[in-house]
């Protein structure tokens, strides 16, 4: 068990590349801080990490490691708090290397399917309903776009509950981009098509959406080779452990239902 853990840590170091070799303790602190931030949307301090996450280090040691992680570009200090928040670099590292996806229960999958199953034979109505269901499940803005030019959006009200969007400029930038929508098409076209799920954070969203946003999407392909994309956009601190498998499930559901179109 110990050997396996060490191998995982070594592989994580290699995958960081030429940036910085993080120690096992730094990785544990970073992972705990990110998960705390995703849950609370608040800057995280060393005492919170020591009390809530059972880290084998004192608050002083955790604080010193947080300073190092800040210097490496993984954390940043806010003006209003002594705590720190993860940068887009940290969130990308978390998504690619540290997080463990939650498994959707059979009951959840059945519940999701029941919401849309009765209208599965009507493509446009089905896509409208599936985007509503995805927004409801993830608590973010859900998007479905077909390559024929149609798009369906739901969940605008969800972002009003998120502290990041108390900033009117951040909210306005996102809503204007969604309203124009064309800025999303290069994102759909510019990713590796053989990947199952795509996660874009911060600057990866391009100049039109460069900011504290995270976007998770999946390309779906129907039996007659009609294609489209389904995804969720929200703050950088989306609960990727749940959003990623949920987007995947709805994308797969579209492919399953499309056999009857």
Secondary structure as a PSIPRED ss2 file (coil, helix, strand):
# PSIPRED VFORMAT (PSIPRED V4.0)

   1 X C   1.000  0.000  0.000
   2 X H   0.000  1.000  0.000
   3 X H   0.000  1.000  0.000
   4 X H   0.000  1.000  0.000
   5 X H   0.000  1.000  0.000
   6 X H   0.000  1.000  0.000
   7 X H   0.000  1.000  0.000
   8 X H   0.000  1.000  0.000
   9 X H   0.000  1.000  0.000
  10 X H   0.000  1.000  0.000
  11 X H   0.000  1.000  0.000
  12 X H   0.000  1.000  0.000
  13 X H   0.000  1.000  0.000
  14 X H   0.000  1.000  0.000
  15 X H   0.000  1.000  0.000
  16 X H   0.000  1.000  0.000
  17 X C   1.000  0.000  0.000
  18 X C   1.000  0.000  0.000
  19 X C   1.000  0.000  0.000
  20 X C   1.000  0.000  0.000
  21 X C   1.000  0.000  0.000
  22 X C   1.000  0.000  0.000
  23 X C   1.000  0.000  0.000
  24 X H   0.000  1.000  0.000
  25 X H   0.000  1.000  0.000
  26 X H   0.000  1.000  0.000
  27 X H   0.000  1.000  0.000
  28 X H   0.000  1.000  0.000
  29 X H   0.000  1.000  0.000
  30 X H   0.000  1.000  0.000
  31 X H   0.000  1.000  0.000
  32 X H   0.000  1.000  0.000
  33 X H   0.000  1.000  0.000
  34 X H   0.000  1.000  0.000
  35 X H   0.000  1.000  0.000
  36 X H   0.000  1.000  0.000
  37 X H   0.000  1.000  0.000
  38 X H   0.000  1.000  0.000
  39 X H   0.000  1.000  0.000
  40 X H   0.000  1.000  0.000
  41 X C   1.000  0.000  0.000
  42 X C   1.000  0.000  0.000
  43 X C   1.000  0.000  0.000
  44 X E   0.000  0.000  1.000
  45 X C   1.000  0.000  0.000
  46 X H   0.000  1.000  0.000
  47 X H   0.000  1.000  0.000
  48 X H   0.000  1.000  0.000
  49 X H   0.000  1.000  0.000
  50 X H   0.000  1.000  0.000
  51 X H   0.000  1.000  0.000
  52 X H   0.000  1.000  0.000
  53 X C   1.000  0.000  0.000
  54 X C   1.000  0.000  0.000
  55 X C   1.000  0.000  0.000
  56 X C   1.000  0.000  0.000
  57 X C   1.000  0.000  0.000
  58 X C   1.000  0.000  0.000
  59 X H   0.000  1.000  0.000
  60 X H   0.000  1.000  0.000
  61 X H   0.000  1.000  0.000
  62 X H   0.000  1.000  0.000
  63 X H   0.000  1.000  0.000
  64 X H   0.000  1.000  0.000
  65 X H   0.000  1.000  0.000
  66 X H   0.000  1.000  0.000
  67 X H   0.000  1.000  0.000
  68 X H   0.000  1.000  0.000
  69 X H   0.000  1.000  0.000
  70 X H   0.000  1.000  0.000
  71 X H   0.000  1.000  0.000
  72 X H   0.000  1.000  0.000
  73 X C   1.000  0.000  0.000
  74 X C   1.000  0.000  0.000
  75 X E   0.000  0.000  1.000
  76 X E   0.000  0.000  1.000
  77 X E   0.000  0.000  1.000
  78 X C   1.000  0.000  0.000
  79 X C   1.000  0.000  0.000
  80 X C   1.000  0.000  0.000
  81 X C   1.000  0.000  0.000
  82 X C   1.000  0.000  0.000
  83 X C   1.000  0.000  0.000
  84 X E   0.000  0.000  1.000
  85 X E   0.000  0.000  1.000
  86 X E   0.000  0.000  1.000
  87 X C   1.000  0.000  0.000
  88 X H   0.000  1.000  0.000
  89 X H   0.000  1.000  0.000
  90 X H   0.000  1.000  0.000
  91 X H   0.000  1.000  0.000
  92 X H   0.000  1.000  0.000
  93 X H   0.000  1.000  0.000
  94 X H   0.000  1.000  0.000
  95 X H   0.000  1.000  0.000
  96 X H   0.000  1.000  0.000
  97 X H   0.000  1.000  0.000
  98 X H   0.000  1.000  0.000
  99 X C   1.000  0.000  0.000
 100 X C   1.000  0.000  0.000
 101 X C   1.000  0.000  0.000
 102 X C   1.000  0.000  0.000
 103 X C   1.000  0.000  0.000
 104 X C   1.000  0.000  0.000
 105 X C   1.000  0.000  0.000
 106 X H   0.000  1.000  0.000
 107 X H   0.000  1.000  0.000
 108 X H   0.000  1.000  0.000
 109 X H   0.000  1.000  0.000
 110 X H   0.000  1.000  0.000
 111 X H   0.000  1.000  0.000
 112 X H   0.000  1.000  0.000
 113 X H   0.000  1.000  0.000
 114 X H   0.000  1.000  0.000
 115 X H   0.000  1.000  0.000
 116 X H   0.000  1.000  0.000
 117 X H   0.000  1.000  0.000
 118 X H   0.000  1.000  0.000
 119 X H   0.000  1.000  0.000
 120 X C   1.000  0.000  0.000
 121 X C   1.000  0.000  0.000
 122 X C   1.000  0.000  0.000
 123 X H   0.000  1.000  0.000
 124 X H   0.000  1.000  0.000
 125 X H   0.000  1.000  0.000
 126 X H   0.000  1.000  0.000
 127 X H   0.000  1.000  0.000
 128 X H   0.000  1.000  0.000
 129 X H   0.000  1.000  0.000
 130 X H   0.000  1.000  0.000
 131 X H   0.000  1.000  0.000
 132 X H   0.000  1.000  0.000
 133 X H   0.000  1.000  0.000
 134 X H   0.000  1.000  0.000
 135 X H   0.000  1.000  0.000
 136 X H   0.000  1.000  0.000
 137 X H   0.000  1.000  0.000
 138 X H   0.000  1.000  0.000
 139 X C   1.000  0.000  0.000
 140 X C   1.000  0.000  0.000
 141 X E   0.000  0.000  1.000
 142 X E   0.000  0.000  1.000
 143 X E   0.000  0.000  1.000
 144 X E   0.000  0.000  1.000
 145 X E   0.000  0.000  1.000
 146 X E   0.000  0.000  1.000
 147 X C   1.000  0.000  0.000
 148 X C   1.000  0.000  0.000
 149 X C   1.000  0.000  0.000
 150 X C   1.000  0.000  0.000
 151 X E   0.000  0.000  1.000
 152 X E   0.000  0.000  1.000
 153 X E   0.000  0.000  1.000
 154 X E   0.000  0.000  1.000
 155 X C   1.000  0.000  0.000
 156 X H   0.000  1.000  0.000
 157 X H   0.000  1.000  0.000
 158 X H   0.000  1.000  0.000
 159 X H   0.000  1.000  0.000
 160 X H   0.000  1.000  0.000
 161 X H   0.000  1.000  0.000
 162 X C   1.000  0.000  0.000
 163 X H   0.000  1.000  0.000
 164 X H   0.000  1.000  0.000
 165 X H   0.000  1.000  0.000
 166 X H   0.000  1.000  0.000
 167 X C   1.000  0.000  0.000
 168 X H   0.000  1.000  0.000
 169 X H   0.000  1.000  0.000
 170 X H   0.000  1.000  0.000
 171 X H   0.000  1.000  0.000
 172 X H   0.000  1.000  0.000
 173 X H   0.000  1.000  0.000
 174 X H   0.000  1.000  0.000
 175 X H   0.000  1.000  0.000
 176 X H   0.000  1.000  0.000
 177 X H   0.000  1.000  0.000
 178 X H   0.000  1.000  0.000
 179 X H   0.000  1.000  0.000
 180 X H   0.000  1.000  0.000
 181 X C   1.000  0.000  0.000
 182 X H   0.000  1.000  0.000
 183 X H   0.000  1.000  0.000
 184 X H   0.000  1.000  0.000
 185 X H   0.000  1.000  0.000
 186 X H   0.000  1.000  0.000
 187 X H   0.000  1.000  0.000
 188 X H   0.000  1.000  0.000
 189 X H   0.000  1.000  0.000
 190 X C   1.000  0.000  0.000
 191 X C   1.000  0.000  0.000
 192 X C   1.000  0.000  0.000
 193 X C   1.000  0.000  0.000
 194 X C   1.000  0.000  0.000
 195 X C   1.000  0.000  0.000
 196 X C   1.000  0.000  0.000
 197 X C   1.000  0.000  0.000
 198 X E   0.000  0.000  1.000
 199 X E   0.000  0.000  1.000
 200 X E   0.000  0.000  1.000
 201 X E   0.000  0.000  1.000
 202 X H   0.000  1.000  0.000
 203 X H   0.000  1.000  0.000
 204 X H   0.000  1.000  0.000
 205 X H   0.000  1.000  0.000
 206 X C   1.000  0.000  0.000
 207 X C   1.000  0.000  0.000
 208 X C   1.000  0.000  0.000
 209 X C   1.000  0.000  0.000
 210 X C   1.000  0.000  0.000
 211 X C   1.000  0.000  0.000
 212 X C   1.000  0.000  0.000
 213 X E   0.000  0.000  1.000
 214 X E   0.000  0.000  1.000
 215 X E   0.000  0.000  1.000
 216 X E   0.000  0.000  1.000
 217 X E   0.000  0.000  1.000
 218 X E   0.000  0.000  1.000
 219 X E   0.000  0.000  1.000
 220 X E   0.000  0.000  1.000
 221 X E   0.000  0.000  1.000
 222 X C   1.000  0.000  0.000
 223 X C   1.000  0.000  0.000
 224 X C   1.000  0.000  0.000
 225 X C   1.000  0.000  0.000
 226 X C   1.000  0.000  0.000
 227 X E   0.000  0.000  1.000
 228 X E   0.000  0.000  1.000
 229 X E   0.000  0.000  1.000
 230 X E   0.000  0.000  1.000
 231 X E   0.000  0.000  1.000
 232 X E   0.000  0.000  1.000
 233 X E   0.000  0.000  1.000
 234 X E   0.000  0.000  1.000
 235 X E   0.000  0.000  1.000
 236 X C   1.000  0.000  0.000
 237 X C   1.000  0.000  0.000
 238 X C   1.000  0.000  0.000
 239 X C   1.000  0.000  0.000
 240 X H   0.000  1.000  0.000
 241 X H   0.000  1.000  0.000
 242 X H   0.000  1.000  0.000
 243 X H   0.000  1.000  0.000
 244 X H   0.000  1.000  0.000
 245 X H   0.000  1.000  0.000
 246 X H   0.000  1.000  0.000
 247 X H   0.000  1.000  0.000
 248 X H   0.000  1.000  0.000
 249 X H   0.000  1.000  0.000
 250 X H   0.000  1.000  0.000
 251 X H   0.000  1.000  0.000
 252 X H   0.000  1.000  0.000
 253 X H   0.000  1.000  0.000
 254 X H   0.000  1.000  0.000
 255 X H   0.000  1.000  0.000
 256 X H   0.000  1.000  0.000
 257 X H   0.000  1.000  0.000
 258 X H   0.000  1.000  0.000
 259 X H   0.000  1.000  0.000
 260 X H   0.000  1.000  0.000
 261 X C   1.000  0.000  0.000
